[in-house]
Amino acid sequence: MIHAKDDLQSRWWQLEEKLMQRFGKKPDLETLLFLIGVQEFGQIRKKFTKEQKQDLMHIAVCSLLANSGYYEIERVDADGWPHFRQLKALPQLNNIDQENFLKDHILLYFEEHGF
């Protein structure tokens, strides 16, 4: 019997393998959130401040969870930064389940973007 967690893990390993082939090293969860945040922000810069990197990771999480109806874009400010409104409470999860919840949304994101 295949468990959902086993399937998630094998799909995650496949994504990591593709990313390793593309970038030459295995990205961690924070790096993936940063990359998704940059993609969603749409502005490539040579440098981001530490605060901007945190903002980009927040954009990534909100964008990922928007697919499941947790967030929606409320507005984009004058500098191009999106601002989100939370639509429903996030599930109460332990750290491992929370990470798997995010991983599942990341996998969906990469599937939707043809990676």
Backbone as XML, in Angstrom:
<?xml version="1.0"?>
<chain id="A" units="angstrom">
  <residue number="1" name="MET">
    <atom name="N" x="0.836" y="-1.184" z="0.000"/>
    <atom name="CA" x="0.000" y="0.000" z="0.000"/>
    <atom name="C" x="0.884" y="1.252" z="0.000"/>
  </residue>
  <residue number="2" name="ILE">
    <atom name="N" x="0.597" y="2.166" z="-0.891"/>
    <atom name="CA" x="1.380" y="3.406" z="-0.966"/>
    <atom name="C" x="0.711" y="4.459" z="-0.107"/>
  </residue>
  <residue number="3" name="HIS">
    <atom name="N" x="1.492" y="5.061" z="0.759"/>
    <atom name="CA" x="0.984" y="6.140" z="1.598"/>
    <atom name="C" x="1.190" y="7.471" z="0.889"/>
  </residue>
  <residue number="4" name="ALA">
    <atom name="N" x="0.333" y="8.416" z="1.167"/>
    <atom name="CA" x="0.434" y="9.750" z="0.565"/>
    <atom name="C" x="1.791" y="10.378" z="0.866"/>
  </residue>
  <residue number="5" name="LYS">
    <atom name="N" x="2.299" y="10.165" z="2.098"/>
    <atom name="CA" x="3.599" y="10.726" z="2.473"/>
    <atom name="C" x="4.719" y="10.133" z="1.623"/>
  </residue>
  <residue number="6" name="ASP">
    <atom name="N" x="4.624" y="8.812" z="1.324"/>
    <atom name="CA" x="5.635" y="8.154" z="0.491"/>
    <atom name="C" x="5.621" y="8.753" z="-0.909"/>
  </residue>
  <residue number="7" name="ASP">
    <atom name="N" x="4.419" y="8.965" z="-1.449"/>
    <atom name="CA" x="4.274" y="9.554" z="-2.770"/>
    <atom name="C" x="4.830" y="10.982" z="-2.768"/>
  </residue>
  <residue number="8" name="LEU">
    <atom name="N" x="4.489" y="11.741" z="-1.739"/>
    <atom name="CA" x="4.999" y="13.105" z="-1.612"/>
    <atom name="C" x="6.518" y="13.089" z="-1.586"/>
  </residue>
  <residue number="9" name="GLN">
    <atom name="N" x="7.089" y="12.198" z="-0.788"/>
    <atom name="CA" x="8.550" y="12.129" z="-0.661"/>
    <atom name="C" x="9.196" y="11.766" z="-1.983"/>
  </residue>
  <residue number="10" name="SER">
    <atom name="N" x="8.638" y="10.799" z="-2.701"/>
    <atom name="CA" x="9.256" y="10.406" z="-3.977"/>
    <atom name="C" x="9.122" y="11.522" z="-5.010"/>
  </residue>
  <residue number="11" name="ARG">
    <atom name="N" x="7.983" y="12.212" z="-5.031"/>
    <atom name="CA" x="7.825" y="13.352" z="-5.948"/>
    <atom name="C" x="8.787" y="14.474" z="-5.571"/>
  </residue>
  <residue number="12" name="TRP">
    <atom name="N" x="8.992" y="14.665" z="-4.251"/>
    <atom name="CA" x="9.923" y="15.701" z="-3.786"/>
    <atom name="C" x="11.343" y="15.374" z="-4.232"/>
  </residue>
  <residue number="13" name="TRP">
    <atom name="N" x="11.746" y="14.106" z="-4.082"/>
    <atom name="CA" x="13.089" y="13.694" z="-4.500"/>
    <atom name="C" x="13.275" y="13.898" z="-6.002"/>
  </residue>
  <residue number="14" name="GLN">
    <atom name="N" x="12.228" y="13.628" z="-6.786"/>
    <atom name="CA" x="12.307" y="13.840" z="-8.234"/>
    <atom name="C" x="12.521" y="15.319" z="-8.549"/>
  </residue>
  <residue number="15" name="LEU">
    <atom name="N" x="11.799" y="16.193" z="-7.843"/>
    <atom name="CA" x="11.974" y="17.636" z="-8.048"/>
    <atom name="C" x="13.392" y="18.054" z="-7.659"/>
  </residue>
  <residue number="16" name="GLU">
    <atom name="N" x="13.869" y="17.574" z="-6.514"/>
    <atom name="CA" x="15.231" y="17.906" z="-6.084"/>
    <atom name="C" x="16.254" y="17.470" z="-7.134"/>
  </residue>
  <residue number="17" name="GLU">
    <atom name="N" x="16.045" y="16.294" z="-7.701"/>
    <atom name="CA" x="16.960" y="15.779" z="-8.721"/>
    <atom name="C" x="16.970" y="16.696" z="-9.950"/>
  </residue>
  <residue number="18" name="LYS">
    <atom name="N" x="15.793" y="17.099" z="-10.401"/>
    <atom name="CA" x="15.709" y="18.018" z="-11.553"/>
    <atom name="C" x="16.400" y="19.340" z="-11.243"/>
  </residue>
  <residue number="19" name="LEU">
    <atom name="N" x="16.185" y="19.854" z="-10.039"/>
    <atom name="CA" x="16.798" y="21.128" z="-9.657"/>
    <atom name="C" x="18.311" y="21.003" z="-9.521"/>
  </residue>
  <residue number="20" name="MET">
    <atom name="N" x="18.775" y="19.844" z="-9.044"/>
    <atom name="CA" x="20.216" y="19.614" z="-8.942"/>
    <atom name="C" x="20.840" y="19.609" z="-10.340"/>
  </residue>
  <residue number="21" name="GLN">
    <atom name="N" x="20.153" y="18.973" z="-11.294"/>
    <atom name="CA" x="20.660" y="18.937" z="-12.668"/>
    <atom name="C" x="20.698" y="20.351" z="-13.248"/>
  </residue>
  <residue number="22" name="ARG">
    <atom name="N" x="19.705" y="21.145" z="-12.922"/>
    <atom name="CA" x="19.589" y="22.501" z="-13.486"/>
    <atom name="C" x="20.565" y="23.485" z="-12.839"/>
  </residue>
  <residue number="23" name="PHE">
    <atom name="N" x="20.718" y="23.406" z="-11.511"/>
    <atom name="CA" x="21.500" y="24.416" z="-10.795"/>
    <atom name="C" x="22.823" y="23.900" z="-10.218"/>
  </residue>
  <residue number="24" name="GLY">
    <atom name="N" x="23.032" y="22.594" z="-10.269"/>
    <atom name="CA" x="24.297" y="22.047" z="-9.802"/>
    <atom name="C" x="24.381" y="21.787" z="-8.310"/>
  </residue>
  <residue number="25" name="LYS">
    <atom name="N" x="23.317" y="22.129" z="-7.574"/>
    <atom name="CA" x="23.286" y="21.781" z="-6.148"/>
    <atom name="C" x="21.837" y="21.662" z="-5.706"/>
  </residue>
  <residue number="26" name="LYS">
    <atom name="N" x="21.666" y="20.943" z="-4.611"/>
    <atom name="CA" x="20.315" y="20.678" z="-4.115"/>
    <atom name="C" x="19.824" y="21.864" z="-3.284"/>
  </residue>
  <residue number="27" name="PRO">
    <atom name="N" x="18.719" y="22.490" z="-3.709"/>
    <atom name="CA" x="18.197" y="23.620" z="-2.941"/>
    <atom name="C" x="17.409" y="23.138" z="-1.727"/>
  </residue>
  <residue number="28" name="ASP">
    <atom name="N" x="17.496" y="23.896" z="-0.639"/>
    <atom name="CA" x="16.669" y="23.569" z="0.522"/>
    <atom name="C" x="15.321" y="24.273" z="0.377"/>
  </residue>
  <residue number="29" name="LEU">
    <atom name="N" x="14.447" y="24.042" z="1.327"/>
    <atom name="CA" x="13.095" y="24.582" z="1.271"/>
    <atom name="C" x="13.106" y="26.113" z="1.225"/>
  </residue>
  <residue number="30" name="GLU">
    <atom name="N" x="13.956" y="26.739" z="2.033"/>
    <atom name="CA" x="14.037" y="28.205" z="2.045"/>
    <atom name="C" x="14.491" y="28.743" z="0.691"/>
  </residue>
  <residue number="31" name="THR">
    <atom name="N" x="15.453" y="28.082" z="0.074"/>
    <atom name="CA" x="15.940" y="28.513" z="-1.238"/>
    <atom name="C" x="14.821" y="28.421" z="-2.273"/>
  </residue>
  <residue number="32" name="LEU">
    <atom name="N" x="14.056" y="27.328" z="-2.225"/>
    <atom name="CA" x="12.944" y="27.177" z="-3.162"/>
    <atom name="C" x="11.895" y="28.267" z="-2.952"/>
  </residue>
  <residue number="33" name="LEU">
    <atom name="N" x="11.598" y="28.581" z="-1.692"/>
    <atom name="CA" x="10.635" y="29.643" z="-1.416"/>
    <atom name="C" x="11.156" y="30.982" z="-1.933"/>
  </residue>
  <residue number="34" name="PHE">
    <atom name="N" x="12.446" y="31.228" z="-1.774"/>
    <atom name="CA" x="13.053" y="32.455" z="-2.281"/>
    <atom name="C" x="12.920" y="32.518" z="-3.807"/>
  </residue>
  <residue number="35" name="LEU">
    <atom name="N" x="13.248" y="31.418" z="-4.487"/>
    <atom name="CA" x="13.169" y="31.390" z="-5.953"/>
    <atom name="C" x="11.737" y="31.605" z="-6.443"/>
  </residue>
  <residue number="36" name="ILE">
    <atom name="N" x="10.778" y="30.965" z="-5.780"/>
    <atom name="CA" x="9.367" y="31.143" z="-6.150"/>
    <atom name="C" x="8.945" y="32.590" z="-5.889"/>
  </residue>
  <residue number="37" name="GLY">
    <atom name="N" x="9.408" y="33.152" z="-4.775"/>
    <atom name="CA" x="9.099" y="34.539" z="-4.462"/>
    <atom name="C" x="9.615" y="35.496" z="-5.521"/>
  </residue>
  <residue number="38" name="VAL">
    <atom name="N" x="10.849" y="35.272" z="-5.971"/>
    <atom name="CA" x="11.424" y="36.111" z="-7.029"/>
    <atom name="C" x="10.597" y="35.962" z="-8.311"/>
  </residue>
  <residue number="39" name="GLN">
    <atom name="N" x="10.239" y="34.736" z="-8.633"/>
    <atom name="CA" x="9.427" y="34.467" z="-9.822"/>
    <atom name="C" x="8.096" y="35.219" z="-9.742"/>
  </residue>
  <residue number="40" name="GLU">
    <atom name="N" x="7.443" y="35.145" z="-8.596"/>
    <atom name="CA" x="6.140" y="35.791" z="-8.425"/>
    <atom name="C" x="6.261" y="37.313" z="-8.352"/>
  </residue>
  <residue number="41" name="PHE">
    <atom name="N" x="7.338" y="37.792" z="-7.776"/>
    <atom name="CA" x="7.584" y="39.237" z="-7.692"/>
    <atom name="C" x="7.839" y="39.795" z="-9.091"/>
  </residue>
  <residue number="42" name="GLY">
    <atom name="N" x="8.577" y="39.014" z="-9.891"/>
    <atom name="CA" x="8.779" y="39.369" z="-11.285"/>
    <atom name="C" x="9.892" y="40.367" z="-11.555"/>
  </residue>
  <residue number="43" name="GLN">
    <atom name="N" x="10.631" y="40.741" z="-10.542"/>
    <atom name="CA" x="11.754" y="41.662" z="-10.739"/>
    <atom name="C" x="13.052" y="40.990" z="-10.315"/>
  </residue>
  <residue number="44" name="ILE">
    <atom name="N" x="13.935" y="40.839" z="-11.267"/>
    <atom name="CA" x="15.231" y="40.239" z="-10.958"/>
    <atom name="C" x="16.177" y="41.368" z="-10.552"/>
  </residue>
  <residue number="45" name="ARG">
    <atom name="N" x="16.841" y="41.183" z="-9.447"/>
    <atom name="CA" x="17.821" y="42.161" z="-8.974"/>
    <atom name="C" x="19.108" y="41.428" z="-8.618"/>
  </residue>
  <residue number="46" name="LYS">
    <atom name="N" x="20.200" y="42.162" z="-8.699"/>
    <atom name="CA" x="21.484" y="41.549" z="-8.311"/>
    <atom name="C" x="21.505" y="41.237" z="-6.819"/>
  </residue>
  <residue number="47" name="LYS">
    <atom name="N" x="20.923" y="42.142" z="-6.030"/>
    <atom name="CA" x="20.924" y="41.961" z="-4.577"/>
    <atom name="C" x="19.579" y="42.312" z="-3.982"/>
  </residue>
  <residue number="48" name="PHE">
    <atom name="N" x="19.193" y="41.528" z="-3.003"/>
    <atom name="CA" x="18.026" y="41.817" z="-2.182"/>
    <atom name="C" x="18.516" y="41.954" z="-0.747"/>
  </residue>
  <residue number="49" name="THR">
    <atom name="N" x="17.931" y="42.875" z="0.009"/>
    <atom name="CA" x="18.267" y="42.991" z="1.419"/>
    <atom name="C" x="17.730" y="41.764" z="2.155"/>
  </residue>
  <residue number="50" name="LYS">
    <atom name="N" x="18.182" y="41.572" z="3.369"/>
    <atom name="CA" x="17.694" y="40.458" z="4.175"/>
    <atom name="C" x="16.172" y="40.564" z="4.350"/>
  </residue>
  <residue number="51" name="GLU">
    <atom name="N" x="15.684" y="41.786" z="4.590"/>
    <atom name="CA" x="14.244" y="41.990" z="4.752"/>
    <atom name="C" x="13.492" y="41.678" z="3.457"/>
  </residue>
  <residue number="52" name="GLN">
    <atom name="N" x="14.055" y="42.084" z="2.320"/>
    <atom name="CA" x="13.419" y="41.785" z="1.033"/>
    <atom name="C" x="13.399" y="40.280" z="0.771"/>
  </residue>
  <residue number="53" name="LYS">
    <atom name="N" x="14.463" y="39.577" z="1.171"/>
    <atom name="CA" x="14.482" y="38.123" z="1.001"/>
    <atom name="C" x="13.363" y="37.479" z="1.822"/>
  </residue>
  <residue number="54" name="GLN">
    <atom name="N" x="13.152" y="37.976" z="3.040"/>
    <atom name="CA" x="12.052" y="37.470" z="3.873"/>
    <atom name="C" x="10.707" y="37.783" z="3.215"/>
  </residue>
  <residue number="55" name="ASP">
    <atom name="N" x="10.589" y="39.001" z="2.672"/>
    <atom name="CA" x="9.354" y="39.383" z="1.975"/>
    <atom name="C" x="9.103" y="38.472" z="0.771"/>
  </residue>
  <residue number="56" name="LEU">
    <atom name="N" x="10.169" y="38.139" z="0.037"/>
    <atom name="CA" x="10.033" y="37.260" z="-1.125"/>
    <atom name="C" x="9.566" y="35.868" z="-0.717"/>
  </residue>
  <residue number="57" name="MET">
    <atom name="N" x="10.079" y="35.382" z="0.406"/>
    <atom name="CA" x="9.649" y="34.069" z="0.900"/>
    <atom name="C" x="8.185" y="34.128" z="1.333"/>
  </residue>
  <residue number="58" name="HIS">
    <atom name="N" x="7.776" y="35.250" z="1.905"/>
    <atom name="CA" x="6.371" y="35.443" z="2.288"/>
    <atom name="C" x="5.484" y="35.472" z="1.040"/>
  </residue>
  <residue number="59" name="ILE">
    <atom name="N" x="5.934" y="36.165" z="0.000"/>
    <atom name="CA" x="5.204" y="36.193" z="-1.273"/>
    <atom name="C" x="5.044" y="34.770" z="-1.804"/>
  </residue>
  <residue number="60" name="ALA">
    <atom name="N" x="6.113" y="33.992" z="-1.715"/>
    <atom name="CA" x="6.064" y="32.606" z="-2.199"/>
    <atom name="C" x="5.016" y="31.802" z="-1.440"/>
  </residue>
  <residue number="61" name="VAL">
    <atom name="N" x="5.050" y="31.876" z="-0.118"/>
    <atom name="CA" x="4.101" y="31.103" z="0.694"/>
    <atom name="C" x="2.667" y="31.525" z="0.367"/>
  </residue>
  <residue number="62" name="CYS">
    <atom name="N" x="2.422" y="32.821" z="0.309"/>
    <atom name="CA" x="1.068" y="33.306" z="0.006"/>
    <atom name="C" x="0.637" y="32.879" z="-1.398"/>
  </residue>
  <residue number="63" name="SER">
    <atom name="N" x="1.554" y="32.975" z="-2.362"/>
    <atom name="CA" x="1.241" y="32.573" z="-3.736"/>
    <atom name="C" x="0.953" y="31.075" z="-3.814"/>
  </residue>
  <residue number="64" name="LEU">
    <atom name="N" x="1.768" y="30.289" z="-3.134"/>
    <atom name="CA" x="1.571" y="28.836" z="-3.137"/>
    <atom name="C" x="0.224" y="28.465" z="-2.525"/>
  </residue>
  <residue number="65" name="LEU">
    <atom name="N" x="-0.091" y="29.091" z="-1.390"/>
    <atom name="CA" x="-1.309" y="28.728" z="-0.666"/>
    <atom name="C" x="-2.558" y="29.391" z="-1.253"/>
  </residue>
  <residue number="66" name="ALA">
    <atom name="N" x="-2.372" y="30.345" z="-2.156"/>
    <atom name="CA" x="-3.514" y="30.936" z="-2.854"/>
    <atom name="C" x="-4.231" y="29.871" z="-3.685"/>
  </residue>
  <residue number="67" name="ASN">
    <atom name="N" x="-3.469" y="28.908" z="-4.209"/>
    <atom name="CA" x="-4.067" y="27.812" z="-4.990"/>
    <atom name="C" x="-5.089" y="27.020" z="-4.186"/>
  </residue>
  <residue number="68" name="SER">
    <atom name="N" x="-4.901" y="26.975" z="-2.880"/>
    <atom name="CA" x="-5.812" y="26.229" z="-2.008"/>
    <atom name="C" x="-6.815" y="27.150" z="-1.311"/>
  </residue>
  <residue number="69" name="GLY">
    <atom name="N" x="-6.867" y="28.394" z="-1.749"/>
    <atom name="CA" x="-7.864" y="29.312" z="-1.224"/>
    <atom name="C" x="-7.547" y="29.948" z="0.116"/>
  </residue>
  <residue number="70" name="TYR">
    <atom name="N" x="-6.281" y="29.904" z="0.535"/>
    <atom name="CA" x="-5.909" y="30.507" z="1.823"/>
    <atom name="C" x="-5.630" y="32.000" z="1.701"/>
  </residue>
  <residue number="71" name="TYR">
    <atom name="N" x="-5.124" y="32.416" z="0.538"/>
    <atom name="CA" x="-4.757" y="33.817" z="0.324"/>
    <atom name="C" x="-5.229" y="34.259" z="-1.050"/>
  </residue>
  <residue number="72" name="GLU">
    <atom name="N" x="-5.342" y="35.582" z="-1.210"/>
    <atom name="CA" x="-5.528" y="36.164" z="-2.528"/>
    <atom name="C" x="-4.742" y="37.472" z="-2.555"/>
  </residue>
  <residue number="73" name="ILE">
    <atom name="N" x="-4.338" y="37.864" z="-3.758"/>
    <atom name="CA" x="-3.639" y="39.141" z="-3.881"/>
    <atom name="C" x="-4.645" y="40.251" z="-3.630"/>
  </residue>
  <residue number="74" name="GLU">
    <atom name="N" x="-4.273" y="41.142" z="-2.733"/>
    <atom name="CA" x="-5.129" y="42.271" z="-2.390"/>
    <atom name="C" x="-4.774" y="43.474" z="-3.276"/>
  </residue>
  <residue number="75" name="ARG">
    <atom name="N" x="-3.464" y="43.696" z="-3.410"/>
    <atom name="CA" x="-3.006" y="44.820" z="-4.231"/>
    <atom name="C" x="-1.512" y="44.654" z="-4.502"/>
  </residue>
  <residue number="76" name="VAL">
    <atom name="N" x="-1.039" y="45.427" z="-5.451"/>
    <atom name="CA" x="0.393" y="45.521" z="-5.711"/>
    <atom name="C" x="0.769" y="46.968" z="-5.448"/>
  </residue>
  <residue number="77" name="ASP">
    <atom name="N" x="1.785" y="47.188" z="-4.604"/>
    <atom name="CA" x="2.149" y="48.569" z="-4.245"/>
    <atom name="C" x="2.945" y="49.247" z="-5.364"/>
  </residue>
  <residue number="78" name="ALA">
    <atom name="N" x="3.273" y="50.506" z="-5.160"/>
    <atom name="CA" x="3.953" y="51.324" z="-6.173"/>
    <atom name="C" x="5.311" y="50.757" z="-6.580"/>
  </residue>
  <residue number="79" name="ASP">
    <atom name="N" x="5.945" y="49.990" z="-5.677"/>
    <atom name="CA" x="7.246" y="49.389" z="-5.983"/>
    <atom name="C" x="7.125" y="47.997" z="-6.607"/>
  </residue>
  <residue number="80" name="GLY">
    <atom name="N" x="5.891" y="47.568" z="-6.844"/>
    <atom name="CA" x="5.674" y="46.271" z="-7.484"/>
    <atom name="C" x="5.541" y="45.093" z="-6.538"/>
  </residue>
  <residue number="81" name="TRP">
    <atom name="N" x="5.518" y="45.345" z="-5.223"/>
    <atom name="CA" x="5.413" y="44.259" z="-4.253"/>
    <atom name="C" x="3.946" y="43.882" z="-4.059"/>
  </residue>
  <residue number="82" name="PRO">
    <atom name="N" x="3.616" y="42.600" z="-4.244"/>
    <atom name="CA" x="2.231" y="42.175" z="-4.006"/>
    <atom name="C" x="1.927" y="42.089" z="-2.503"/>
  </residue>
  <residue number="83" name="HIS">
    <atom name="N" x="0.701" y="42.398" z="-2.156"/>
    <atom name="CA" x="0.221" y="42.282" z="-0.780"/>
    <atom name="C" x="-0.984" y="41.358" z="-0.807"/>
  </residue>
  <residue number="84" name="PHE">
    <atom name="N" x="-1.022" y="40.443" z="0.145"/>
    <atom name="CA" x="-2.036" y="39.397" z="0.163"/>
    <atom name="C" x="-3.003" y="39.575" z="1.321"/>
  </residue>
  <residue number="85" name="ARG">
    <atom name="N" x="-4.197" y="39.050" z="1.118"/>
    <atom name="CA" x="-5.208" y="39.004" z="2.171"/>
    <atom name="C" x="-5.448" y="37.518" z="2.468"/>
  </residue>
  <residue number="86" name="GLN">
    <atom name="N" x="-5.442" y="37.187" z="3.753"/>
    <atom name="CA" x="-5.722" y="35.810" z="4.151"/>
    <atom name="C" x="-7.232" y="35.593" z="4.129"/>
  </residue>
  <residue number="87" name="LEU">
    <atom name="N" x="-7.656" y="34.515" z="3.480"/>
    <atom name="CA" x="-9.079" y="34.234" z="3.304"/>
    <atom name="C" x="-9.625" y="33.240" z="4.317"/>
  </residue>
  <residue number="88" name="LYS">
    <atom name="N" x="-8.758" y="32.348" z="4.760"/>
    <atom name="CA" x="-9.176" y="31.363" z="5.765"/>
    <atom name="C" x="-7.980" y="30.961" z="6.599"/>
  </residue>
  <residue number="89" name="ALA">
    <atom name="N" x="-8.269" y="30.423" z="7.759"/>
    <atom name="CA" x="-7.207" y="30.023" z="8.689"/>
    <atom name="C" x="-6.395" y="28.869" z="8.113"/>
  </residue>
  <residue number="90" name="LEU">
    <atom name="N" x="-5.106" y="28.919" z="8.369"/>
    <atom name="CA" x="-4.235" y="27.820" z="7.962"/>
    <atom name="C" x="-4.459" y="26.647" z="8.906"/>
  </residue>
  <residue number="91" name="PRO">
    <atom name="N" x="-4.283" y="25.423" z="8.407"/>
    <atom name="CA" x="-4.459" y="24.267" z="9.290"/>
    <atom name="C" x="-3.410" y="24.253" z="10.395"/>
  </residue>
  <residue number="92" name="GLN">
    <atom name="N" x="-3.797" y="23.800" z="11.562"/>
    <atom name="CA" x="-2.859" y="23.663" z="12.679"/>
    <atom name="C" x="-2.084" y="22.364" z="12.478"/>
  </residue>
  <residue number="93" name="LEU">
    <atom name="N" x="-0.802" y="22.493" z="12.154"/>
    <atom name="CA" x="0.023" y="21.330" z="11.844"/>
    <atom name="C" x="1.307" y="21.361" z="12.660"/>
  </residue>
  <residue number="94" name="ASN">
    <atom name="N" x="1.830" y="20.161" z="12.948"/>
    <atom name="CA" x="3.155" y="20.108" z="13.570"/>
    <atom name="C" x="4.201" y="20.455" z="12.509"/>
  </residue>
  <residue number="95" name="ASN">
    <atom name="N" x="5.441" y="20.607" z="12.914"/>
    <atom name="CA" x="6.489" y="21.057" z="11.989"/>
    <atom name="C" x="6.654" y="20.155" z="10.774"/>
  </residue>
  <residue number="96" name="ILE">
    <atom name="N" x="6.611" y="18.853" z="10.973"/>
    <atom name="CA" x="6.795" y="17.911" z="9.860"/>
    <atom name="C" x="5.624" y="18.006" z="8.887"/>
  </residue>
  <residue number="97" name="ASP">
    <atom name="N" x="4.391" y="18.021" z="9.415"/>
    <atom name="CA" x="3.221" y="18.124" z="8.547"/>
    <atom name="C" x="3.164" y="19.481" z="7.850"/>
  </residue>
  <residue number="98" name="GLN">
    <atom name="N" x="3.616" y="20.520" z="8.542"/>
    <atom name="CA" x="3.658" y="21.859" z="7.956"/>
    <atom name="C" x="4.635" y="21.878" z="6.771"/>
  </residue>
  <residue number="99" name="GLU">
    <atom name="N" x="5.784" y="21.266" z="6.955"/>
    <atom name="CA" x="6.770" y="21.186" z="5.871"/>
    <atom name="C" x="6.206" y="20.390" z="4.697"/>
  </residue>
  <residue number="100" name="ASN">
    <atom name="N" x="5.534" y="19.279" z="4.981"/>
    <atom name="CA" x="4.942" y="18.473" z="3.910"/>
    <atom name="C" x="3.822" y="19.226" z="3.193"/>
  </residue>
  <residue number="101" name="PHE">
    <atom name="N" x="3.044" y="20.006" z="3.943"/>
    <atom name="CA" x="1.991" y="20.842" z="3.381"/>
    <atom name="C" x="2.596" y="21.826" z="2.373"/>
  </residue>
  <residue number="102" name="LEU">
    <atom name="N" x="3.698" y="22.458" z="2.764"/>
    <atom name="CA" x="4.395" y="23.390" z="1.865"/>
    <atom name="C" x="5.002" y="22.663" z="0.665"/>
  </residue>
  <residue number="103" name="LYS">
    <atom name="N" x="5.638" y="21.531" z="0.920"/>
    <atom name="CA" x="6.255" y="20.762" z="-0.163"/>
    <atom name="C" x="5.209" y="20.369" z="-1.207"/>
  </residue>
  <residue number="104" name="ASP">
    <atom name="N" x="4.039" y="19.954" z="-0.750"/>
    <atom name="CA" x="2.971" y="19.563" z="-1.660"/>
    <atom name="C" x="2.573" y="20.753" z="-2.550"/>
  </residue>
  <residue number="105" name="HIS">
    <atom name="N" x="2.479" y="21.929" z="-1.961"/>
    <atom name="CA" x="2.127" y="23.127" z="-2.727"/>
    <atom name="C" x="3.263" y="23.539" z="-3.676"/>
  </residue>
  <residue number="106" name="ILE">
    <atom name="N" x="4.507" y="23.346" z="-3.257"/>
    <atom name="CA" x="5.651" y="23.639" z="-4.125"/>
    <atom name="C" x="5.646" y="22.710" z="-5.327"/>
  </residue>
  <residue number="107" name="LEU">
    <atom name="N" x="5.396" y="21.425" z="-5.094"/>
    <atom name="CA" x="5.331" y="20.458" z="-6.198"/>
    <atom name="C" x="4.244" y="20.853" z="-7.189"/>
  </residue>
  <residue number="108" name="LEU">
    <atom name="N" x="3.093" y="21.255" z="-6.682"/>
    <atom name="CA" x="1.993" y="21.700" z="-7.548"/>
    <atom name="C" x="2.413" y="22.920" z="-8.361"/>
  </residue>
  <residue number="109" name="TYR">
    <atom name="N" x="3.101" y="23.841" z="-7.710"/>
    <atom name="CA" x="3.573" y="25.056" z="-8.376"/>
    <atom name="C" x="4.490" y="24.695" z="-9.562"/>
  </residue>
  <residue number="110" name="PHE">
    <atom name="N" x="5.446" y="23.808" z="-9.328"/>
    <atom name="CA" x="6.375" y="23.441" z="-10.393"/>
    <atom name="C" x="5.659" y="22.667" z="-11.507"/>
  </residue>
  <residue number="111" name="GLU">
    <atom name="N" x="4.676" y="21.846" z="-11.151"/>
    <atom name="CA" x="3.887" y="21.147" z="-12.176"/>
    <atom name="C" x="3.127" y="22.158" z="-13.030"/>
  </residue>
  <residue number="112" name="GLU">
    <atom name="N" x="2.491" y="23.119" z="-12.380"/>
    <atom name="CA" x="1.712" y="24.133" z="-13.102"/>
    <atom name="C" x="2.576" y="25.004" z="-13.992"/>
  </residue>
  <residue number="113" name="HIS">
    <atom name="N" x="3.843" y="25.159" z="-13.624"/>
    <atom name="CA" x="4.751" y="25.988" z="-14.415"/>
    <atom name="C" x="5.617" y="25.143" z="-15.366"/>
  </residue>
  <residue number="114" name="GLY">
    <atom name="N" x="5.193" y="23.906" z="-15.584"/>
    <atom name="CA" x="5.815" y="23.055" z="-16.585"/>
    <atom name="C" x="7.249" y="22.644" z="-16.321"/>
  </residue>
  <residue number="115" name="PHE">
    <atom name="N" x="7.595" y="22.517" z="-15.038"/>
    <atom name="CA" x="8.964" y="22.114" z="-14.719"/>
    <atom name="C" x="9.012" y="20.630" z="-14.469"/>
  </residue>
</chain>
